[in-house]
Amino acid sequence: MPSKYIKKPIVVEAVQWTGNNRGEIFKFVGSMCYFSVHKGNTPELLHIKTLEGEMLASIGDYIIKGIKDEFYPCKPDIFKLTYDKHG
């Protein structure tokens, strides 16, 4: 039978990808990310190297630094349900 667990409270650092803050994202994530542009009018893509492999971040996603200094994207609705601003 499954047991119930509660998530431990931790403080994380995060930056929201706006599509216009490339420098801020690169300063935060460093070599664990890169940007690419596709042909046409599509926005620039943000690639994040995570522990599970490479993930794409969409504009509006939050980039979170985890407890093992790893980075990963999180959709804004999930981020707002999971995290409150600290300090």
Residue, then its C-alpha position, 0 to 999 in steps of 0.5 A: m500500500p502506498s505511503k503519504y509523504i510531504k515535500k521538505p521545504i527548501v529554498v531554490e533560486a530561479v529566473q523566469w525566461t522572458g525571451n529578452n533576458r538572455g544575459e541574465i539566464f546565461k549568467f545564472v545557468g552558465s555552460m549548462c544552457y545554450f540558445s538556438v534560433h530556428k528559421g522563420n518568426t519563431p522565438e529563440l529557444l533556450h536549451i537546458k542541460t539537466l540531470e535527465g538530459e537536455m530540455l527546452a524551456s519556453i518563454g515564460d518558463y522558470i529556470i530553477k537551480g536545484i539542491k544539487d546545483e542542477f538546473y531545469p525548466c518549470k512551467p509557470d503554472i506549476f512554479k506558482l503552485t509549488y513555490d512562494k517568493h522567499g525574502 
